[in-house]
């Protein structure tokens, strides 16, 4: 397994709002990569100059990984299966789509995905296994769950 790390949007939102993950981000072990999907989600909501500056630095200092054509196609298949299995509305599927793309990008590169959004990502694990680490949103410790990477 590689030592690549991708942070989910939720970790950066927590960090920008409260700084709760600052120490963990600074001391995480591995090579940090940035998901283009995460950057897009964050840029969409960035309103403060400090947030925009942080995102520019993130993009500049960590290579950006982008979903492949295969990832996009597979994401549609996974979401269709979720709709059939769980009866999710189009709005819920739209909300999950970026998370599925982040998962598939991390999986493609053998990266560990770090999130504070436990519920959605654990549900996605039921459709595709990947290496997941969950950080408590209030910064109070780490809930680790490493799932086997199935190719």
N, CA, C and O atoms as a GROMACS GRO file, in nm:
protein
  604
    1UNK      N    1   0.084  -0.118   0.000
    1UNK     CA    2   0.000   0.000   0.000
    1UNK      C    3   0.088   0.124   0.000
    1UNK      O    4   0.194   0.126   0.063
    2UNK      N    5   0.046   0.228  -0.070
    2UNK     CA    6   0.124   0.351  -0.075
    2UNK      C    7   0.106   0.430   0.054
    2UNK      O    8   0.020   0.397   0.136
    3UNK      N    9   0.186   0.532   0.071
    3UNK     CA   10   0.172   0.616   0.189
    3UNK      C   11   0.108   0.751   0.153
    3UNK      O   12   0.133   0.852   0.217
    4UNK      N   13   0.026   0.750   0.048
    4UNK     CA   14  -0.044   0.871   0.006
    4UNK      C   15  -0.166   0.896   0.095
    4UNK      O   16  -0.231   0.802   0.141
    5UNK      N   17  -0.194   1.022   0.117
    5UNK     CA   18  -0.308   1.064   0.199
    5UNK      C   19  -0.389   1.166   0.121
    5UNK      O   20  -0.334   1.258   0.061
    6UNK      N   21  -0.521   1.149   0.124
    6UNK     CA   22  -0.612   1.250   0.070
    6UNK      C   23  -0.706   1.288   0.184
    6UNK      O   24  -0.767   1.202   0.248
    7UNK      N   25  -0.716   1.418   0.209
    7UNK     CA   26  -0.811   1.468   0.308
    7UNK      C   27  -0.944   1.496   0.239
    7UNK      O   28  -0.947   1.554   0.131
    8UNK      N   29  -1.051   1.453   0.302
    8UNK     CA   30  -1.185   1.485   0.255
    8UNK      C   31  -1.217   1.632   0.288
    8UNK      O   32  -1.154   1.692   0.374
    9UNK      N   33  -1.313   1.685   0.218
    9UNK     CA   34  -1.359   1.822   0.238
    9UNK      C   35  -1.392   1.850   0.384
    9UNK      O   36  -1.361   1.958   0.435
   10UNK      N   37  -1.454   1.754   0.452
   10UNK     CA   38  -1.498   1.775   0.590
   10UNK      C   39  -1.383   1.810   0.684
   10UNK      O   40  -1.400   1.891   0.776
   11UNK      N   41  -1.266   1.750   0.663
   11UNK     CA   42  -1.150   1.779   0.749
   11UNK      C   43  -1.109   1.925   0.732
   11UNK      O   44  -1.081   1.993   0.831
   12UNK      N   45  -1.104   1.972   0.609
   12UNK     CA   46  -1.064   2.110   0.585
   12UNK      C   47  -1.169   2.210   0.632
   12UNK      O   48  -1.135   2.318   0.681
   13UNK      N   49  -1.296   2.176   0.618
   13UNK     CA   50  -1.402   2.264   0.669
   13UNK      C   51  -1.388   2.277   0.821
   13UNK      O   52  -1.393   2.388   0.875
   14UNK      N   53  -1.372   2.164   0.890
   14UNK     CA   54  -1.351   2.168   1.035
   14UNK      C   55  -1.229   2.253   1.069
   14UNK      O   56  -1.233   2.336   1.160
   15UNK      N   57  -1.122   2.232   0.993
   15UNK     CA   58  -0.997   2.305   1.018
   15UNK      C   59  -1.016   2.456   0.996
   15UNK      O   60  -0.973   2.536   1.079
   16UNK      N   61  -1.080   2.493   0.887
   16UNK     CA   62  -1.098   2.636   0.858
   16UNK      C   63  -1.194   2.703   0.956
   16UNK      O   64  -1.176   2.820   0.990
   17UNK      N   65  -1.295   2.631   1.002
   17UNK     CA   66  -1.393   2.689   1.094
   17UNK      C   67  -1.342   2.696   1.237
   17UNK      O   68  -1.363   2.796   1.306
   18UNK      N   69  -1.273   2.590   1.282
   18UNK     CA   70  -1.238   2.583   1.424
   18UNK      C   71  -1.090   2.557   1.451
   18UNK      O   72  -1.044   2.575   1.564
   19UNK      N   73  -1.015   2.515   1.350
   19UNK     CA   74  -0.874   2.482   1.371
   19UNK      C   75  -0.854   2.351   1.447
   19UNK      O   76  -0.743   2.322   1.492
   20UNK      N   77  -0.962   2.273   1.462
   20UNK     CA   78  -0.956   2.155   1.549
   20UNK      C   79  -0.861   2.045   1.499
   20UNK      O   80  -0.818   1.961   1.578
   21UNK      N   81  -0.830   2.043   1.372
   21UNK     CA   82  -0.742   1.937   1.320
   21UNK      C   83  -0.600   1.985   1.291
   21UNK      O   84  -0.520   1.911   1.234
   22UNK      N   85  -0.568   2.107   1.330
   22UNK     CA   86  -0.438   2.167   1.296
   22UNK      C   87  -0.321   2.076   1.333
   22UNK      O   88  -0.236   2.048   1.249
   23UNK      N   89  -0.317   2.030   1.457
   23UNK     CA   90  -0.205   1.947   1.501
   23UNK      C   91  -0.198   1.816   1.424
   23UNK      O   92  -0.089   1.772   1.385
   24UNK      N   93  -0.312   1.752   1.402
   24UNK     CA   94  -0.313   1.625   1.329
   24UNK      C   95  -0.271   1.643   1.183
   24UNK      O   96  -0.197   1.561   1.128
   25UNK      N   97  -0.317   1.751   1.121
   25UNK     CA   98  -0.278   1.778   0.982
   25UNK      C   99  -0.128   1.800   0.974
   25UNK      O  100  -0.062   1.749   0.884
   26UNK      N  101  -0.075   1.876   1.070
   26UNK     CA  102   0.069   1.908   1.070
   26UNK      C  103   0.157   1.787   1.096
   26UNK      O  104   0.273   1.786   1.056
   27UNK      N  105   0.103   1.686   1.164
   27UNK     CA  106   0.187   1.573   1.204
   27UNK      C  107   0.149   1.442   1.136
   27UNK      O  108   0.205   1.337   1.167
   28UNK      N  109   0.055   1.446   1.043
   28UNK     CA  110   0.012   1.323   0.976
   28UNK      C  111   0.130   1.261   0.903
   28UNK      O  112   0.213   1.331   0.845
   29UNK      N  113   0.136   1.129   0.905
   29UNK     CA  114   0.246   1.057   0.843
   29UNK      C  115   0.204   1.010   0.704
   29UNK      O  116   0.110   0.931   0.690
   30UNK      N  117   0.273   1.057   0.602
   30UNK     CA  118   0.245   1.019   0.465
   30UNK      C  119   0.259   1.138   0.371
   30UNK      O  120   0.284   1.250   0.415
   31UNK      N  121   0.242   1.111   0.244
   31UNK     CA  122   0.251   1.215   0.141
   31UNK      C  123   0.111   1.268   0.112
   31UNK      O  124   0.025   1.194   0.065
   32UNK      N  125   0.090   1.394   0.140
   32UNK     CA  126  -0.042   1.453   0.121
   32UNK      C  127  -0.063   1.487  -0.026
   32UNK      O  128   0.020   1.549  -0.091
   33UNK      N  129  -0.177   1.443  -0.075
   33UNK     CA  130  -0.223   1.478  -0.209
   33UNK      C  131  -0.358   1.545  -0.193
   33UNK      O  132  -0.428   1.523  -0.094
   34UNK      N  133  -0.394   1.627  -0.289
   34UNK     CA  134  -0.521   1.699  -0.282
   34UNK      C  135  -0.612   1.647  -0.392
   34UNK      O  136  -0.568   1.627  -0.506
   35UNK      N  137  -0.737   1.627  -0.358
   35UNK     CA  138  -0.836   1.586  -0.457
   35UNK      C  139  -0.891   1.710  -0.527
   35UNK      O  140  -0.926   1.808  -0.461
   36UNK      N  141  -0.898   1.706  -0.658
   36UNK     CA  142  -0.958   1.818  -0.732
   36UNK      C  143  -1.104   1.836  -0.693
   36UNK      O  144  -1.156   1.947  -0.696
   37UNK      N  145  -1.170   1.727  -0.656
   37UNK     CA  146  -1.310   1.734  -0.613
   37UNK      C  147  -1.318   1.810  -0.481
   37UNK      O  148  -1.406   1.895  -0.464
   38UNK      N  149  -1.228   1.781  -0.388
   38UNK     CA  150  -1.225   1.851  -0.260
   38UNK      C  151  -1.198   2.000  -0.283
   38UNK      O  152  -1.266   2.085  -0.225
   39UNK      N  153  -1.101   2.031  -0.367
   39UNK     CA  154  -1.073   2.172  -0.396
   39UNK      C  155  -1.195   2.242  -0.454
   39UNK      O  156  -1.225   2.356  -0.415
   40UNK      N  157  -1.265   2.177  -0.545
   40UNK     CA  158  -1.384   2.238  -0.605
   40UNK      C  159  -1.491   2.263  -0.500
   40UNK      O  160  -1.553   2.369  -0.497
   41UNK      N  161  -1.514   2.164  -0.413
   41UNK     CA  162  -1.614   2.182  -0.308
   41UNK      C  163  -1.577   2.298  -0.216
   41UNK      O  164  -1.662   2.379  -0.180
   42UNK      N  165  -1.450   2.306  -0.180
   42UNK     CA  166  -1.406   2.412  -0.089
   42UNK      C  167  -1.410   2.549  -0.155
   42UNK      O  168  -1.453   2.646  -0.094
   43UNK      N  169  -1.367   2.556  -0.280
   43UNK     CA  170  -1.370   2.684  -0.351
   43UNK      C  171  -1.513   2.735  -0.368
   43UNK      O  172  -1.539   2.855  -0.363
   44UNK      N  173  -1.605   2.642  -0.389
   44UNK     CA  174  -1.745   2.679  -0.405
   44UNK      C  175  -1.798   2.752  -0.282
   44UNK      O  176  -1.881   2.843  -0.294
   45UNK      N  177  -1.750   2.713  -0.164
   45UNK     CA  178  -1.800   2.774  -0.040
   45UNK      C  179  -1.710   2.877   0.024
   45UNK      O  180  -1.748   2.939   0.123
   46UNK      N  181  -1.591   2.897  -0.031
   46UNK     CA  182  -1.497   2.992   0.030
   46UNK      C  183  -1.546   3.136   0.010
   46UNK      O  184  -1.574   3.178  -0.102
   47UNK      N  185  -1.555   3.209   0.120
   47UNK     CA  186  -1.600   3.348   0.113
   47UNK      C  187  -1.499   3.446   0.172
   47UNK      O  188  -1.501   3.564   0.139
   48UNK      N  189  -1.413   3.397   0.258
   48UNK     CA  190  -1.315   3.483   0.325
   48UNK      C  191  -1.181   3.475   0.254
   48UNK      O  192  -1.145   3.371   0.199
   49UNK      N  193  -1.109   3.584   0.255
   49UNK     CA  194  -0.978   3.590   0.191
   49UNK      C  195  -0.884   3.484   0.248
   49UNK      O  196  -0.807   3.423   0.174
   50UNK      N  197  -0.890   3.462   0.379
   50UNK     CA  198  -0.804   3.362   0.442
   50UNK      C  199  -0.834   3.221   0.390
   50UNK      O  200  -0.743   3.141   0.372
   51UNK      N  201  -0.962   3.193   0.367
   51UNK     CA  202  -1.001   3.061   0.314
   51UNK      C  203  -0.949   3.043   0.172
   51UNK      O  204  -0.894   2.938   0.138
   52UNK      N  205  -0.966   3.145   0.090
   52UNK     CA  206  -0.920   3.138  -0.049
   52UNK      C  207  -0.768   3.125  -0.054
   52UNK      O  208  -0.715   3.049  -0.135
   53UNK      N  209  -0.699   3.197   0.032
   53UNK     CA  210  -0.554   3.189   0.039
   53UNK      C  211  -0.509   3.049   0.081
   53UNK      O  212  -0.415   2.994   0.024
   54UNK      N  213  -0.576   2.991   0.181
   54UNK     CA  214  -0.545   2.856   0.226
   54UNK      C  215  -0.560   2.757   0.111
   54UNK      O  216  -0.476   2.669   0.093
   55UNK      N  217  -0.667   2.771   0.034
   55UNK     CA  218  -0.692   2.677  -0.076
   55UNK      C  219  -0.590   2.692  -0.188
   55UNK      O  220  -0.549   2.592  -0.248
   56UNK      N  221  -0.547   2.813  -0.215
   56UNK     CA  222  -0.442   2.834  -0.316
   56UNK      C  223  -0.312   2.769  -0.272
   56UNK      O  224  -0.242   2.708  -0.353
   57UNK      N  225  -0.279   2.782  -0.144
   57UNK     CA  226  -0.158   2.719  -0.091
   57UNK      C  227  -0.169   2.566  -0.094
   57UNK      O  228  -0.072   2.496  -0.126
   58UNK      N  229  -0.286   2.516  -0.062
   58UNK     CA  230  -0.310   2.372  -0.067
   58UNK      C  231  -0.285   2.318  -0.208
   58UNK      O  232  -0.217   2.217  -0.225
   59UNK      N  233  -0.340   2.386  -0.306
   59UNK     CA  234  -0.323   2.344  -0.446
   59UNK      C  235  -0.178   2.356  -0.489
   59UNK      O  236  -0.127   2.270  -0.562
   60UNK      N  237  -0.112   2.460  -0.446
   60UNK     CA  238   0.027   2.485  -0.486
   60UNK      C  239   0.124   2.385  -0.423
   60UNK      O  240   0.220   2.342  -0.487
   61UNK      N  241   0.100   2.347  -0.297
   61UNK     CA  242   0.197   2.268  -0.222
   61UNK      C  243   0.175   2.117  -0.225
   61UNK      O  244   0.263   2.042  -0.183
   62UNK      N  245   0.059   2.073  -0.273
   62UNK     CA  246   0.031   1.929  -0.275
   62UNK      C  247  -0.026   1.890  -0.410
   62UNK      O  248  -0.126   1.947  -0.455
   63UNK      N  249   0.037   1.793  -0.477
   63UNK     CA  250  -0.013   1.752  -0.609
   63UNK      C  251  -0.162   1.720  -0.607
   63UNK      O  252  -0.213   1.661  -0.512
   64UNK      N  253  -0.230   1.760  -0.713
   64UNK     CA  254  -0.375   1.744  -0.722
   64UNK      C  255  -0.406   1.618  -0.802
   64UNK      O  256  -0.356   1.598  -0.912
   65UNK      N  257  -0.491   1.533  -0.744
   65UNK     CA  258  -0.536   1.410  -0.810
   65UNK      C  259  -0.680   1.430  -0.856
   65UNK      O  260  -0.764   1.481  -0.781
   66UNK      N  261  -0.707   1.390  -0.978
   66UNK     CA  262  -0.838   1.412  -1.040
   66UNK      C  263  -0.901   1.278  -1.077
   66UNK      O  264  -0.832   1.187  -1.122
   67UNK      N  265  -1.033   1.266  -1.058
   67UNK     CA  266  -1.099   1.141  -1.098
   67UNK      C  267  -1.078   1.111  -1.247
   67UNK      O  268  -1.081   1.201  -1.332
   68UNK      N  269  -1.058   0.984  -1.276
   68UNK     CA  270  -1.042   0.941  -1.415
   68UNK      C  271  -1.179   0.920  -1.479
   68UNK      O  272  -1.282   0.925  -1.412
   69UNK      N  273  -1.178   0.897  -1.609
   69UNK     CA  274  -1.303   0.864  -1.678
   69UNK      C  275  -1.365   0.738  -1.617
   69UNK      O  276  -1.486   0.731  -1.598
   70UNK      N  277  -1.281   0.640  -1.587
   70UNK     CA  278  -1.330   0.517  -1.524
   70UNK      C  279  -1.394   0.547  -1.389
   70UNK      O  280  -1.498   0.490  -1.355
   71UNK      N  281  -1.332   0.638  -1.309
   71UNK     CA  282  -1.389   0.676  -1.180
   71UNK      C  283  -1.527   0.738  -1.197
   71UNK      O  284  -1.618   0.708  -1.120
   72UNK      N  285  -1.542   0.825  -1.296
   72UNK     CA  286  -1.672   0.888  -1.321
   72UNK      C  287  -1.778   0.784  -1.356
   72UNK      O  288  -1.889   0.788  -1.303
   73UNK      N  289  -1.744   0.692  -1.444
   73UNK     CA  290  -1.840   0.590  -1.484
   73UNK      C  291  -1.876   0.499  -1.366
   73UNK      O  292  -1.993   0.466  -1.345
   74UNK      N  293  -1.776   0.459  -1.290
   74UNK     CA  294  -1.799   0.374  -1.174
   74UNK      C  295  -1.883   0.446  -1.068
   74UNK      O  296  -1.966   0.384  -1.001
   75UNK      N  297  -1.862   0.576  -1.054
   75UNK     CA  298  -1.941   0.652  -0.956
   75UNK      C  299  -2.090   0.648  -0.991
   75UNK      O  300  -2.174   0.635  -0.903
   76UNK      N  301  -2.122   0.657  -1.118
   76UNK     CA  302  -2.262   0.646  -1.161
   76UNK      C  303  -2.321   0.510  -1.128
   76UNK      O  304  -2.436   0.500  -1.086
   77UNK      N  305  -2.242   0.405  -1.149
   77UNK     CA  306  -2.288   0.270  -1.118
   77UNK      C  307  -2.311   0.252  -0.968
   77UNK      O  308  -2.410   0.192  -0.927
   78UNK      N  309  -2.220   0.305  -0.887
   78UNK     CA  310  -2.234   0.294  -0.741
   78UNK      C  311  -2.358   0.370  -0.695
   78UNK      O  312  -2.435   0.320  -0.613
   79UNK      N  313  -2.377   0.490  -0.747
   79UNK     CA  314  -2.493   0.571  -0.706
   79UNK      C  315  -2.624   0.506  -0.749
   79UNK      O  316  -2.723   0.512  -0.676
   80UNK      N  317  -2.626   0.444  -0.866
   80UNK     CA  318  -2.746   0.373  -0.911
   80UNK      C  319  -2.776   0.256  -0.817
   80UNK      O  320  -2.892   0.231  -0.784
   81UNK      N  321  -2.673   0.186  -0.774
   81UNK     CA  322  -2.691   0.075  -0.680
   81UNK      C  323  -2.741   0.127  -0.545
   81UNK      O  324  -2.829   0.065  -0.484
   82UNK      N  325  -2.688   0.239  -0.499
   82UNK     CA  326  -2.735   0.300  -0.374
   82UNK      C  327  -2.883   0.338  -0.385
   82UNK      O  328  -2.961   0.316  -0.292
   83UNK      N  329  -2.920   0.396  -0.497
   83UNK     CA  330  -3.060   0.435  -0.519
   83UNK      C  331  -3.150   0.311  -0.511
   83UNK      O  332  -3.254   0.313  -0.446
   84UNK      N  333  -3.107   0.204  -0.578
   84UNK     CA  334  -3.187   0.080  -0.579
   84UNK      C  335  -3.192   0.017  -0.439
   84UNK      O  336  -3.298  -0.031  -0.397
   85UNK      N  337  -3.079   0.017  -0.369
   85UNK     CA  338  -3.072  -0.048  -0.237
   85UNK      C  339  -3.141   0.032  -0.127
   85UNK      O  340  -3.208  -0.024  -0.041
   86UNK      N  341  -3.123   0.163  -0.131
   86UNK     CA  342  -3.163   0.245  -0.018
   86UNK      C  343  -3.275   0.344  -0.049
   86UNK      O  344  -3.327   0.410   0.041
   87UNK      N  345  -3.313   0.354  -0.177
   87UNK     CA  346  -3.421   0.444  -0.215
   87UNK      C  347  -3.387   0.591  -0.198
   87UNK      O  348  -3.476   0.673  -0.175
   88UNK      N  349  -3.259   0.626  -0.211
   88UNK     CA  350  -3.216   0.764  -0.194
   88UNK      C  351  -3.281   0.854  -0.299
   88UNK      O  352  -3.302   0.814  -0.414
   89UNK      N  353  -3.310   0.975  -0.258
   89UNK     CA  354  -3.365   1.076  -0.349
   89UNK      C  355  -3.254   1.128  -0.440
   89UNK      O  356  -3.136   1.111  -0.410
   90UNK      N  357  -3.293   1.192  -0.551
   90UNK     CA  358  -3.191   1.254  -0.637
   90UNK      C  359  -3.105   1.355  -0.562
   90UNK      O  360  -2.985   1.367  -0.590
   91UNK      N  361  -3.163   1.429  -0.467
   91UNK     CA  362  -3.084   1.525  -0.389
   91UNK      C  363  -2.977   1.456  -0.305
   91UNK      O  364  -2.863   1.502  -0.299
   92UNK      N  365  -3.014   1.346  -0.240
   92UNK     CA  366  -2.917   1.273  -0.158
   92UNK      C  367  -2.808   1.214  -0.247
   92UNK      O  368  -2.690   1.217  -0.210
   93UNK      N  369  -2.845   1.160  -0.362
   93UNK     CA  370  -2.746   1.104  -0.454
   93UNK      C  371  -2.651   1.212  -0.504
   93UNK      O  372  -2.531   1.189  -0.518
   94UNK      N  373  -2.705   1.330  -0.530
   94UNK     CA  374  -2.621   1.443  -0.572
   94UNK      C  375  -2.522   1.480  -0.462
   94UNK      O  376  -2.406   1.507  -0.490
   95UNK      N  377  -2.569   1.480  -0.336
   95UNK     CA  378  -2.481   1.509  -0.223
   95UNK      C  379  -2.370   1.405  -0.209
   95UNK      O  380  -2.257   1.438  -0.174
   96UNK      N  381  -2.402   1.279  -0.237
   96UNK     CA  382  -2.304   1.171  -0.224
   96UNK      C  383  -2.208   1.161  -0.341
   96UNK      O  384  -2.100   1.102  -0.328
   97UNK      N  385  -2.244   1.217  -0.456
   97UNK     CA  386  -2.164   1.196  -0.577
   97UNK      C  387  -2.019   1.239  -0.559
   97UNK      O  388  -1.928   1.165  -0.595
   98UNK      N  389  -1.996   1.358  -0.503
   98UNK     CA  390  -1.858   1.403  -0.486
   98UNK      C  391  -1.783   1.313  -0.387
   98UNK      O  392  -1.665   1.285  -0.406
   99UNK      N  393  -1.852   1.267  -0.282
   99UNK     CA  394  -1.785   1.176  -0.188
   99UNK      C  395  -1.743   1.047  -0.256
   99UNK      O  396  -1.634   0.996  -0.232
  100UNK      N  397  -1.829   0.994  -0.341
  100UNK     CA  398  -1.796   0.871  -0.414
  100UNK      C  399  -1.676   0.897  -0.507
  100UNK      O  400  -1.587   0.812  -0.518
  101UNK      N  401  -1.674   1.011  -0.573
  101UNK     CA  402  -1.560   1.044  -0.660
  101UNK      C  403  -1.430   1.058  -0.581
  101UNK      O  404  -1.324   1.016  -0.628
  102UNK      N  405  -1.437   1.116  -0.463
  102UNK     CA  406  -1.318   1.129  -0.377
  102UNK      C  407  -1.270   0.990  -0.337
  102UNK      O  408  -1.150   0.963  -0.341
  103UNK      N  409  -1.362   0.902  -0.299
  103UNK     CA  410  -1.327   0.764  -0.263
  103UNK      C  411  -1.260   0.694  -0.380
  103UNK      O  412  -1.154   0.632  -0.364
  104UNK      N  413  -1.320   0.701  -0.496
  104UNK     CA  414  -1.265   0.630  -0.612
  104UNK      C  415  -1.128   0.684  -0.653
  104UNK      O  416  -1.042   0.608  -0.696
  105UNK      N  417  -1.108   0.814  -0.640
  105UNK     CA  418  -0.977   0.872  -0.669
  105UNK      C  419  -0.874   0.820  -0.569
  105UNK      O  420  -0.764   0.780  -0.608
  106UNK      N  421  -0.908   0.821  -0.441
  106UNK     CA  422  -0.816   0.770  -0.338
  106UNK      C  423  -0.786   0.623  -0.364
  106UNK      O  424  -0.670   0.580  -0.356
  107UNK      N  425  -0.887   0.547  -0.395
  107UNK     CA  426  -0.871   0.403  -0.422
  107UNK      C  427  -0.781   0.378  -0.543
  107UNK      O  428  -0.695   0.291  -0.540
  108UNK      N  429  -0.801   0.456  -0.648
  108UNK     CA  430  -0.720   0.442  -0.769
  108UNK      C  431  -0.571   0.460  -0.738
  108UNK      O  432  -0.486   0.392  -0.796
  109UNK      N  433  -0.541   0.552  -0.647
  109UNK     CA  434  -0.401   0.583  -0.615
  109UNK      C  435  -0.351   0.508  -0.492
  109UNK      O  436  -0.238   0.528  -0.449
  110UNK      N  437  -0.436   0.421  -0.434
  110UNK     CA  438  -0.396   0.347  -0.315
  110UNK      C  439  -0.378   0.437  -0.194
  110UNK      O  440  -0.302   0.404  -0.103
  111UNK      N  441  -0.447   0.551  -0.192
  111UNK     CA  442  -0.430   0.648  -0.085
  111UNK      C  443  -0.525   0.620   0.031
  111UNK      O  444  -0.632   0.562   0.014
  112UNK      N  445  -0.483   0.662   0.147
  112UNK     CA  446  -0.568   0.660   0.267
  112UNK      C  447  -0.652   0.787   0.263
  112UNK      O  448  -0.600   0.896   0.240
  113UNK      N  449  -0.781   0.772   0.284
  113UNK     CA  450  -0.873   0.885   0.286
  113UNK      C  451  -0.903   0.920   0.430
  113UNK      O  452  -0.946   0.834   0.508
  114UNK      N  453  -0.880   1.047   0.466
  114UNK     CA  454  -0.907   1.094   0.602
  114UNK      C  455  -1.027   1.187   0.596
  114UNK      O  456  -1.030   1.281   0.517
  115UNK      N  457  -1.127   1.160   0.682
  115UNK     CA  458  -1.250   1.236   0.683
  115UNK      C  459  -1.298   1.257   0.826
  115UNK      O  460  -1.252   1.188   0.918
  116UNK      N  461  -1.390   1.350   0.845
  116UNK     CA  462  -1.464   1.359   0.972
  116UNK      C  463  -1.612   1.332   0.946
  116UNK      O  464  -1.695   1.347   1.036
  117UNK      N  465  -1.643   1.291   0.824
  117UNK     CA  466  -1.780   1.258   0.782
  117UNK      C  467  -1.795   1.106   0.787
  117UNK      O  468  -1.797   1.039   0.684
  118UNK      N  469  -1.806   1.053   0.905
  118UNK     CA  470  -1.804   0.908   0.924
  118UNK      C  471  -1.919   0.837   0.853
  118UNK      O  472  -1.898   0.737   0.784
  119UNK      N  473  -2.041   0.887   0.869
  119UNK     CA  474  -2.159   0.817   0.820
  119UNK      C  475  -2.158   0.790   0.671
  119UNK      O  476  -2.174   0.676   0.628
  120UNK      N  477  -2.139   0.894   0.591
  120UNK     CA  478  -2.143   0.876   0.445
  120UNK      C  479  -2.031   0.786   0.396
  120UNK      O  480  -2.053   0.700   0.311
  121UNK      N  481  -1.911   0.805   0.450
  121UNK     CA  482  -1.798   0.726   0.400
  121UNK      C  483  -1.804   0.581   0.445
  121UNK      O  484  -1.761   0.492   0.371
  122UNK      N  485  -1.856   0.555   0.564
  122UNK     CA  486  -1.873   0.416   0.604
  122UNK      C  487  -1.979   0.348   0.518
  122UNK      O  488  -1.968   0.229   0.487
  123UNK      N  489  -2.082   0.423   0.479
  123UNK     CA  490  -2.183   0.366   0.390
  123UNK      C  491  -2.121   0.334   0.254
  123UNK      O  492  -2.148   0.228   0.196
  124UNK      N  493  -2.040   0.425   0.202
  124UNK     CA  494  -1.975   0.403   0.072
  124UNK      C  495  -1.884   0.279   0.079
  124UNK      O  496  -1.868   0.208  -0.020
  125UNK      N  497  -1.826   0.252   0.196
  125UNK     CA  498  -1.742   0.131   0.214
  125UNK      C  499  -1.820   0.004   0.182
  125UNK      O  500  -1.762  -0.097   0.143
  126UNK      N  501  -1.951   0.009   0.199
  126UNK     CA  502  -2.032  -0.107   0.167
  126UNK      C  503  -2.041  -0.134   0.018
  126UNK      O  504  -2.085  -0.242  -0.023
  127UNK      N  505  -1.999  -0.038  -0.062
  127UNK     CA  506  -2.004  -0.052  -0.208
  127UNK      C  507  -1.864  -0.066  -0.270
  127UNK      O  508  -1.849  -0.132  -0.372
  128UNK      N  509  -1.766  -0.004  -0.210
  128UNK     CA  510  -1.627  -0.017  -0.255
  128UNK      C  511  -1.538  -0.005  -0.133
  128UNK      O  512  -1.546   0.093  -0.058
  129UNK      N  513  -1.454  -0.105  -0.112
  129UNK     CA  514  -1.361  -0.099   0.000
  129UNK      C  515  -1.248  -0.004  -0.032
  129UNK      O  516  -1.201   0.003  -0.146
  130UNK      N  517  -1.203   0.068   0.068
  130UNK     CA  518  -1.091   0.160   0.054
  130UNK      C  519  -1.034   0.183   0.194
  130UNK      O  520  -1.094   0.144   0.293
  131UNK      N  521  -0.918   0.246   0.200
  131UNK     CA  522  -0.853   0.272   0.328
  131UNK      C  523  -0.908   0.403   0.383
  131UNK      O  524  -0.893   0.509   0.322
  132UNK      N  525  -0.972   0.394   0.499
  132UNK     CA  526  -1.042   0.508   0.558
  132UNK      C  527  -0.991   0.534   0.699
  132UNK      O  528  -0.971   0.441   0.777
  133UNK      N  529  -0.970   0.661   0.729
  133UNK     CA  530  -0.940   0.704   0.866
  133UNK      C  531  -1.037   0.815   0.900
  133UNK      O  532  -1.051   0.912   0.825
  134UNK      N  533  -1.104   0.801   1.012
  134UNK     CA  534  -1.204   0.900   1.053
  134UNK      C  535  -1.151   0.978   1.172
  134UNK      O  536  -1.111   0.921   1.274
  135UNK      N  537  -1.151   1.111   1.157
  135UNK     CA  538  -1.112   1.200   1.267
  135UNK      C  539  -1.236   1.257   1.329
  135UNK      O  540  -1.329   1.297   1.259
  136UNK      N  541  -1.239   1.260   1.460
  136UNK     CA  542  -1.352   1.316   1.532
  136UNK      C  543  -1.364   1.465   1.496
  136UNK      O  544  -1.265   1.537   1.502
  137UNK      N  545  -1.482   1.512   1.458
  137UNK     CA  546  -1.498   1.649   1.412
  137UNK      C  547  -1.461   1.756   1.515
  137UNK      O  548  -1.426   1.868   1.477
  138UNK      N  549  -1.468   1.724   1.642
  138UNK     CA  550  -1.428   1.822   1.742
  138UNK      C  551  -1.280   1.812   1.775
  138UNK      O  552  -1.231   1.877   1.867
  139UNK      N  553  -1.208   1.728   1.700
  139UNK     CA  554  -1.065   1.717   1.721
  139UNK      C  555  -1.027   1.631   1.841
  139UNK      O  556  -0.910   1.628   1.879
  140UNK      N  557  -1.122   1.562   1.900
  140UNK     CA  558  -1.098   1.484   2.021
  140UNK      C  559  -1.058   1.341   1.987
  140UNK      O  560  -1.130   1.247   2.020
  141UNK      N  561  -0.947   1.325   1.924
  141UNK     CA  562  -0.898   1.191   1.897
  141UNK      C  563  -0.931   1.144   1.756
  141UNK      O  564  -1.000   1.210   1.679
  142UNK      N  565  -0.880   1.028   1.728
  142UNK     CA  566  -0.893   0.969   1.595
  142UNK      C  567  -0.965   0.836   1.607
  142UNK      O  568  -0.932   0.753   1.692
  143UNK      N  569  -1.063   0.818   1.523
  143UNK     CA  570  -1.130   0.689   1.513
  143UNK      C  571  -1.074   0.626   1.386
  143UNK      O  572  -1.102   0.673   1.276
  144UNK      N  573  -0.995   0.522   1.400
  144UNK     CA  574  -0.932   0.464   1.281
  144UNK      C  575  -1.010   0.342   1.235
  144UNK      O  576  -1.054   0.260   1.315
  145UNK      N  577  -1.024   0.335   1.106
  145UNK     CA  578  -1.085   0.217   1.047
  145UNK      C  579  -1.012   0.195   0.915
  145UNK      O  580  -1.031   0.271   0.820
  146UNK      N  581  -0.931   0.094   0.910
  146UNK     CA  582  -0.860   0.064   0.788
  146UNK      C  583  -0.927  -0.055   0.722
  146UNK      O  584  -0.935  -0.163   0.779
  147UNK      N  585  -0.975  -0.033   0.603
  147UNK     CA  586  -1.043  -0.138   0.529
  147UNK      C  587  -0.950  -0.188   0.420
  147UNK      O  588  -0.875  -0.109   0.362
  148UNK      N  589  -0.955  -0.316   0.391
  148UNK     CA  590  -0.867  -0.370   0.287
  148UNK      C  591  -0.898  -0.309   0.151
  148UNK      O  592  -1.014  -0.288   0.116
  149UNK      N  593  -0.795  -0.282   0.079
  149UNK     CA  594  -0.810  -0.225  -0.054
  149UNK      C  595  -0.833  -0.338  -0.153
  149UNK      O  596  -0.745  -0.422  -0.173
  150UNK      N  597  -0.949  -0.340  -0.215
  150UNK     CA  598  -0.979  -0.443  -0.316
  150UNK      C  599  -0.974  -0.379  -0.452
  150UNK      O  600  -1.042  -0.279  -0.477
  151UNK      N  601  -0.895  -0.434  -0.539
  151UNK     CA  602  -0.880  -0.376  -0.672
  151UNK      C  603  -0.972  -0.442  -0.770
  151UNK      O  604  -0.974  -0.406  -0.888
   0.00000   0.00000   0.00000
